[in-house]
């Protein structure tokens, strides 16, 4: 039985393929490999980084896995690709499957308008990658033993559908930002940027030899509504950045369009990549906006039109019912619906806890739990000691002391939590993180 047949016949098809792919990427030299577990996946199953073979810069790759007994069709992949339309943060999108792609999907990829290269690892390609990965083979065959010379998956030789020539990319500069707002829209949780330090980078890449003159940069409102109910705000610790060049004011009317350039021309010479930074105008009416950005220009007498992906932006009103919780270096989507549905007394109690200037209230682990290696198995809201400053802000103290549990939601954690291992990797890289983790644990025991 081939490795692909084993994967197709596995009891848990999706996770089985994802775990094997994770092992392949590890053997191929990728870094910071992370699986998306259940909940909002935002268009991919795994994300990883590696050095570009062209210029050595850090590339971001995302992978969408399909363990199917039938052909992978456009309907399987298009909803995932839509998440990345106009995104500048991703360098390569890879479809990984145990079956081949359909003709209509191949046609879509040949004509795609996305800013990243798209790869397809299916059939013989995927089987060869797996068989050349000792870690993947050991996952499939626990008794697998490699020769003295270990094979390595050859990523460099694999073909990719090229990125679109002239691209419009719009993304939050902080990627991800410090804050996200969660609210219920027609019974479904919507995750939105908010107007706290909102800074969008609009980038146009022109790899041709001709000059592109952009005559308008429009922000088009797809939908707008006032937020009358609860809002859950998850915030990471943050700093400040400098004021920006341009601001945009979206229309509060569906279908409305506002030109950010205001009659000016934005010129992108051949071979150039130009970026504008945008902030939300302070006069934007409160509410939940769904917007896209569109550029219209001329190049060699031809009209050029490009649109970005959709952005959900929440502008807080004066009477907004917001529960503002902190998270440590990662936003967690799956408990949002449960928090927004809490009974009134519990919701009010949590809001009162967040107003206490002597503490910070966290969803998920705080620094104490991460540094001591304590792993949450259910979603917990806890308080961490803080000290008021002269300007009224709070600075955390006492991270070495245990935190106080405020509320245990009782539901299982189904997302990957931020860990001590990731802190070590960020500080010192992969080579030393295990050594430092052992030293830190030994130091805690000695104390």
Buried (B, 14 or more C-beta within 10 A) or exposed (E): EEBBEBBBEBEEBEBBBBBBBBBBBBBBEBBBBEBBBEBBBEBBBBBBBBEEEEEEEEBBBBBBBBBBEEBBBBEBBEEBBEBBBBBBBBBBBBBBBBBBBBEEBBEBBEEBBBBBBBBBBBBEBBBBBBBBBBBBBBBBEEEEEEEEEEBEBEBEEBEBBEBBEBBBBBBBBBEBBBBBBBBBBEEEBBBBBBBBBBBBBBBBBBEBEBBBEBBBBBBBBBBBEEBEEBBBBBBBEEEEEEEBEBBBBBBBEEEBBBBBBEEEEBEBEEEEBBEBBBBBBEEBEBBBBBBBBBBBBBBEEEEBEBBBBBBBBBBBBEEBBBBBBBBBBBBBBBBBBBBBEBEEEEBEEBBEBBEEEEBBBBBBBBBBBBBBEEEBEEBBBBBBBBEEEEEEEBEBEEEEEBBEEBBEBEEEBEBEBBBBBBBBBEEEEEEEBEEBBEEBEEEEEEE
